[in-house]
Amino acid sequence: MRMDLTPLSPPAAHGTIRDDRITATGKDEIGALTGLRGVAAVLVVIYHIYPFTDFPWGLRQIISRSYLSVDVFFVLSGFVMALNYGKMFENGFSAPAFGTFMLRRLARLYPLYIVFLALRVGYSLLAYGSLHVKNYWFAVDLPHPAVSLLANALMVQSWGIATAITNPTWSISVEWGAYFLFPFIVAAILYGKHWQAWLASLVAVGLLVLVTQLTQHDGTIHNGPLDAYDGRTAGPMLRCLGGFTLGLVVYRLYLWAPARRLASGWLGALVCAYLLAGMLLHWPDLALCAAFPPLVLALACNQGALGRFFAWGPVFQAGVLSYTIYVIHNPWIGLFYWARSTLPHFMPHWVAETLIAFGLAASILGVALILHHFVEVPGRRIVRRLGTRSAKAPA
């Protein structure tokens, strides 16, 4: 039987993820997806800071594959862009709509990004008088400072140009690239013929398969075939576009009532069980990534115990702070290893490890709260206000 994927209106009961909100409360928030973003960010932080061999069996397998949390971000980003901005391009590309869309995304990403980048560059210059500083905490090491600084300042470093000065921001750079493509493809995927959505799915899967081949020959160390992060290659951009496009297709399914009915049942629990089994049994990266689109669809329907868990207060608040946590956490890696080499000389090992764990969590959360409220949120307002004034100015 042929499935009718003719798009319908979004279900009125759910509304949108309002990623421009200051406080993420209100009946129109899809809280479970915000919570999913928080869980993914926390897993990335743990993966980067703690050696996965420190964890017992079970947790060890989960942490060792947490680089795939970035692919959750990409799928989720495609879904959220379609949810929030798809209607702007229902009839195809529009220059005014494109300008509005890119301004809003710039306001969302850029203020915290550029402030944190400036802090690292400024610290390197003030403390060491150089931008080519090896193995010193918070300092930057740029063999080609002019190219790297310009590319990173424009958020285009990971488009095959340079490495990210703050390592995790490679994914922000490639998402920024995906936003330029979004207005040109979203109408066909969301509102075109159903074969266009299927074709987009096949292309997205093909891109991810291509990434797994490229990582075998790019000369970079990878923890898995989908672990593409070096912005000097095409891998990171292809990885993002694959996940992002799948997120757009997921939103088309979300508009289809039978898919929503299926997703509001046991789909989420089955997907989580599949992911757990896959990580414990070390299934291939692509097999695990195949679960991310149905997971996003299931949580978008926000039904049952799983949806309530991801929308639960602490998990939800981690999602609200997820962007800040993700951008800033890299310097804590050096602090972690310094603490591990120092504190056990003054106290029992288990006491030192406990203090380190709580200290890391509290300090990252505390700094994230400060930067979220005093940099990220006001920065969004300033960028959007400047953009609005510019649009109203006479030619």
BELHU-V420417 format. One record per residue. N is the residue number from 1. OMEGA is omega in whole degrees, 0 to 359 (999 if undefined). D_LAST is the distance of its C-alpha to the last C-alpha in whole Angstrom. Layout:
# BELHU-V420417
n->N omega->OMEGA d_last->D_LAST
n->N omega->OMEGA d_last->D_LAST
This chain:
# BELHU-V420417
n->1 omega->181 d_last->56
n->2 omega->178 d_last->52
n->3 omega->177 d_last->50
n->4 omega->181 d_last->47
n->5 omega->177 d_last->44
n->6 omega->186 d_last->42
n->7 omega->177 d_last->39
n->8 omega->173 d_last->40
n->9 omega->178 d_last->38
n->10 omega->178 d_last->38
n->11 omega->187 d_last->41
n->12 omega->186 d_last->40
n->13 omega->189 d_last->43
n->14 omega->179 d_last->41
n->15 omega->189 d_last->37
n->16 omega->163 d_last->35
n->17 omega->182 d_last->35
n->18 omega->188 d_last->32
n->19 omega->175 d_last->32
n->20 omega->179 d_last->29
n->21 omega->176 d_last->32
n->22 omega->174 d_last->33
n->23 omega->186 d_last->37
n->24 omega->176 d_last->38
n->25 omega->179 d_last->40
n->26 omega->187 d_last->40
n->27 omega->183 d_last->41
n->28 omega->178 d_last->38
n->29 omega->171 d_last->38
n->30 omega->189 d_last->40
n->31 omega->183 d_last->42
n->32 omega->179 d_last->44
n->33 omega->174 d_last->42
n->34 omega->177 d_last->40
n->35 omega->177 d_last->44
n->36 omega->177 d_last->44
n->37 omega->179 d_last->41
n->38 omega->179 d_last->43
n->39 omega->180 d_last->46
n->40 omega->180 d_last->45
n->41 omega->180 d_last->43
n->42 omega->179 d_last->46
n->43 omega->177 d_last->48
n->44 omega->180 d_last->46
n->45 omega->180 d_last->47
n->46 omega->180 d_last->50
n->47 omega->182 d_last->50
n->48 omega->188 d_last->49
n->49 omega->185 d_last->51
n->50 omega->170 d_last->54
n->51 omega->185 d_last->56
n->52 omega->179 d_last->57
n->53 omega->178 d_last->61
n->54 omega->187 d_last->61
n->55 omega->177 d_last->61
n->56 omega->179 d_last->64
n->57 omega->184 d_last->64
n->58 omega->176 d_last->62
n->59 omega->180 d_last->59
n->60 omega->181 d_last->59
n->61 omega->180 d_last->58
n->62 omega->182 d_last->55
n->63 omega->183 d_last->54
n->64 omega->179 d_last->55
n->65 omega->186 d_last->52
n->66 omega->170 d_last->50
n->67 omega->178 d_last->47
n->68 omega->175 d_last->47
n->69 omega->178 d_last->45
n->70 omega->178 d_last->42
n->71 omega->171 d_last->42
n->72 omega->177 d_last->42
n->73 omega->184 d_last->39
n->74 omega->178 d_last->38
n->75 omega->180 d_last->39
n->76 omega->179 d_last->38
n->77 omega->178 d_last->35
n->78 omega->179 d_last->34
n->79 omega->184 d_last->36
n->80 omega->177 d_last->34
n->81 omega->177 d_last->31
n->82 omega->181 d_last->32
n->83 omega->186 d_last->33
n->84 omega->190 d_last->30
n->85 omega->183 d_last->27
n->86 omega->181 d_last->29
n->87 omega->181 d_last->28
n->88 omega->184 d_last->24
n->89 omega->182 d_last->25
n->90 omega->181 d_last->28
n->91 omega->179 d_last->27
n->92 omega->183 d_last->26
n->93 omega->176 d_last->23
n->94 omega->183 d_last->20
n->95 omega->178 d_last->16
n->96 omega->179 d_last->15
n->97 omega->178 d_last->19
n->98 omega->179 d_last->19
n->99 omega->179 d_last->16
n->100 omega->181 d_last->18
n->101 omega->183 d_last->21
n->102 omega->176 d_last->20
n->103 omega->180 d_last->19
n->104 omega->178 d_last->22
n->105 omega->176 d_last->24
n->106 omega->179 d_last->23
n->107 omega->180 d_last->23
n->108 omega->189 d_last->27
n->109 omega->200 d_last->28
n->110 omega->187 d_last->26
n->111 omega->179 d_last->27
n->112 omega->182 d_last->31
n->113 omega->186 d_last->31
n->114 omega->177 d_last->29
n->115 omega->181 d_last->31
n->116 omega->176 d_last->34
n->117 omega->180 d_last->33
n->118 omega->178 d_last->33
n->119 omega->181 d_last->36
n->120 omega->179 d_last->38
n->121 omega->179 d_last->37
n->122 omega->178 d_last->37
n->123 omega->181 d_last->40
n->124 omega->181 d_last->41
n->125 omega->182 d_last->40
n->126 omega->185 d_last->42
n->127 omega->187 d_last->45
n->128 omega->180 d_last->46
n->129 omega->184 d_last->43
n->130 omega->172 d_last->43
n->131 omega->179 d_last->41
n->132 omega->186 d_last->44
n->133 omega->184 d_last->46
n->134 omega->167 d_last->48
n->135 omega->173 d_last->50
n->136 omega->187 d_last->49
n->137 omega->174 d_last->48
n->138 omega->178 d_last->44
n->139 omega->180 d_last->43
n->140 omega->179 d_last->41
n->141 omega->185 d_last->43
n->142 omega->177 d_last->40
n->143 omega->179 d_last->42
n->144 omega->190 d_last->39
n->145 omega->185 d_last->37
n->146 omega->181 d_last->34
n->147 omega->182 d_last->33
n->148 omega->181 d_last->34
n->149 omega->181 d_last->32
n->150 omega->181 d_last->29
n->151 omega->180 d_last->30
n->152 omega->179 d_last->31
n->153 omega->180 d_last->28
n->154 omega->182 d_last->26
n->155 omega->179 d_last->28
n->156 omega->188 d_last->29
n->157 omega->186 d_last->32
n->158 omega->174 d_last->34
n->159 omega->183 d_last->33
n->160 omega->187 d_last->36
n->161 omega->188 d_last->35
n->162 omega->173 d_last->36
n->163 omega->178 d_last->38
n->164 omega->179 d_last->37
n->165 omega->170 d_last->37
n->166 omega->195 d_last->38
n->167 omega->184 d_last->40
n->168 omega->185 d_last->39
n->169 omega->173 d_last->36
n->170 omega->183 d_last->36
n->171 omega->176 d_last->36
n->172 omega->179 d_last->33
n->173 omega->182 d_last->31
n->174 omega->173 d_last->33
n->175 omega->176 d_last->31
n->176 omega->176 d_last->28
n->177 omega->179 d_last->29
n->178 omega->180 d_last->30
n->179 omega->178 d_last->27
n->180 omega->181 d_last->25
n->181 omega->187 d_last->28
n->182 omega->184 d_last->28
n->183 omega->183 d_last->25
n->184 omega->184 d_last->27
n->185 omega->189 d_last->31
n->186 omega->182 d_last->31
n->187 omega->181 d_last->31
n->188 omega->183 d_last->34
n->189 omega->185 d_last->36
n->190 omega->190 d_last->35
n->191 omega->180 d_last->35
n->192 omega->178 d_last->36
n->193 omega->184 d_last->40
n->194 omega->180 d_last->42
n->195 omega->178 d_last->43
n->196 omega->177 d_last->40
n->197 omega->178 d_last->40
n->198 omega->179 d_last->44
n->199 omega->178 d_last->42
n->200 omega->178 d_last->40
n->201 omega->180 d_last->42
n->202 omega->178 d_last->44
n->203 omega->181 d_last->42
n->204 omega->178 d_last->41
n->205 omega->178 d_last->45
n->206 omega->178 d_last->45
n->207 omega->180 d_last->42
n->208 omega->176 d_last->44
n->209 omega->178 d_last->48
n->210 omega->178 d_last->46
n->211 omega->181 d_last->45
n->212 omega->176 d_last->49
n->213 omega->182 d_last->50
n->214 omega->182 d_last->47
n->215 omega->178 d_last->48
n->216 omega->187 d_last->52
n->217 omega->185 d_last->51
n->218 omega->176 d_last->48
n->219 omega->181 d_last->50
n->220 omega->177 d_last->49
n->221 omega->179 d_last->51
n->222 omega->176 d_last->50
n->223 omega->177 d_last->52
n->224 omega->185 d_last->52
n->225 omega->179 d_last->51
n->226 omega->183 d_last->47
n->227 omega->179 d_last->47
n->228 omega->184 d_last->44
n->229 omega->183 d_last->42
n->230 omega->185 d_last->42
n->231 omega->177 d_last->38
n->232 omega->178 d_last->39
n->233 omega->179 d_last->40
n->234 omega->186 d_last->39
n->235 omega->182 d_last->41
n->236 omega->180 d_last->39
n->237 omega->179 d_last->36
n->238 omega->178 d_last->38
n->239 omega->179 d_last->40
n->240 omega->183 d_last->37
n->241 omega->177 d_last->36
n->242 omega->180 d_last->39
n->243 omega->181 d_last->40
n->244 omega->179 d_last->36
n->245 omega->176 d_last->37
n->246 omega->177 d_last->40
n->247 omega->176 d_last->38
n->248 omega->179 d_last->36
n->249 omega->178 d_last->39
n->250 omega->179 d_last->41
n->251 omega->175 d_last->38
n->252 omega->176 d_last->39
n->253 omega->179 d_last->43
n->254 omega->178 d_last->42
n->255 omega->184 d_last->41
n->256 omega->188 d_last->44
n->257 omega->179 d_last->47
n->258 omega->178 d_last->50
n->259 omega->179 d_last->48
n->260 omega->179 d_last->47
n->261 omega->178 d_last->51
n->262 omega->184 d_last->52
n->263 omega->182 d_last->50
n->264 omega->178 d_last->51
n->265 omega->186 d_last->54
n->266 omega->185 d_last->56
n->267 omega->182 d_last->53
n->268 omega->180 d_last->52
n->269 omega->179 d_last->56
n->270 omega->180 d_last->56
n->271 omega->179 d_last->53
n->272 omega->177 d_last->54
n->273 omega->178 d_last->58
n->274 omega->180 d_last->57
n->275 omega->180 d_last->55
n->276 omega->179 d_last->57
n->277 omega->182 d_last->60
n->278 omega->180 d_last->58
n->279 omega->180 d_last->57
n->280 omega->182 d_last->61
n->281 omega->177 d_last->62
n->282 omega->174 d_last->59
n->283 omega->181 d_last->58
n->284 omega->180 d_last->55
n->285 omega->183 d_last->52
n->286 omega->178 d_last->50
n->287 omega->178 d_last->53
n->288 omega->180 d_last->52
n->289 omega->178 d_last->48
n->290 omega->181 d_last->49
n->291 omega->186 d_last->50
n->292 omega->177 d_last->46
n->293 omega->177 d_last->45
n->294 omega->177 d_last->47
n->295 omega->178 d_last->47
n->296 omega->179 d_last->44
n->297 omega->181 d_last->44
n->298 omega->181 d_last->48
n->299 omega->176 d_last->46
n->300 omega->178 d_last->43
n->301 omega->166 d_last->46
n->302 omega->182 d_last->47
n->303 omega->170 d_last->50
n->304 omega->185 d_last->54
n->305 omega->181 d_last->55
n->306 omega->177 d_last->52
n->307 omega->179 d_last->49
n->308 omega->179 d_last->51
n->309 omega->183 d_last->51
n->310 omega->177 d_last->48
n->311 omega->181 d_last->46
n->312 omega->188 d_last->49
n->313 omega->183 d_last->48
n->314 omega->179 d_last->48
n->315 omega->179 d_last->47
n->316 omega->180 d_last->44
n->317 omega->173 d_last->43
n->318 omega->177 d_last->43
n->319 omega->178 d_last->41
n->320 omega->182 d_last->38
n->321 omega->191 d_last->39
n->322 omega->182 d_last->39
n->323 omega->179 d_last->36
n->324 omega->179 d_last->37
n->325 omega->183 d_last->40
n->326 omega->184 d_last->40
n->327 omega->193 d_last->37
n->328 omega->196 d_last->39
n->329 omega->188 d_last->43
n->330 omega->180 d_last->44
n->331 omega->180 d_last->45
n->332 omega->177 d_last->48
n->333 omega->178 d_last->49
n->334 omega->178 d_last->50
n->335 omega->180 d_last->51
n->336 omega->183 d_last->53
n->337 omega->175 d_last->56
n->338 omega->180 d_last->56
n->339 omega->181 d_last->57
n->340 omega->180 d_last->60
n->341 omega->186 d_last->61
n->342 omega->189 d_last->62
n->343 omega->180 d_last->63
n->344 omega->177 d_last->66
n->345 omega->186 d_last->67
n->346 omega->184 d_last->67
n->347 omega->177 d_last->68
n->348 omega->186 d_last->69
n->349 omega->184 d_last->67
n->350 omega->177 d_last->66
n->351 omega->179 d_last->65
n->352 omega->181 d_last->63
n->353 omega->179 d_last->61
n->354 omega->178 d_last->61
n->355 omega->180 d_last->59
n->356 omega->182 d_last->57
n->357 omega->180 d_last->56
n->358 omega->179 d_last->55
n->359 omega->178 d_last->54
n->360 omega->182 d_last->51
n->361 omega->183 d_last->50
n->362 omega->183 d_last->50
n->363 omega->177 d_last->48
n->364 omega->180 d_last->45
n->365 omega->181 d_last->45
n->366 omega->179 d_last->45
n->367 omega->179 d_last->42
n->368 omega->178 d_last->40
n->369 omega->181 d_last->40
n->370 omega->182 d_last->39
n->371 omega->178 d_last->36
n->372 omega->186 d_last->35
n->373 omega->185 d_last->35
n->374 omega->177 d_last->34
n->375 omega->187 d_last->31
n->376 omega->184 d_last->31
n->377 omega->177 d_last->30
n->378 omega->179 d_last->28
n->379 omega->177 d_last->26
n->380 omega->182 d_last->25
n->381 omega->183 d_last->24
n->382 omega->182 d_last->22
n->383 omega->181 d_last->20
n->384 omega->179 d_last->19
n->385 omega->178 d_last->18
n->386 omega->179 d_last->16
n->387 omega->179 d_last->14
n->388 omega->179 d_last->14
n->389 omega->179 d_last->12
n->390 omega->181 d_last->10
n->391 omega->181 d_last->9
n->392 omega->184 d_last->9
n->393 omega->178 d_last->6
n->394 omega->180 d_last->4
n->395 omega->999 d_last->0
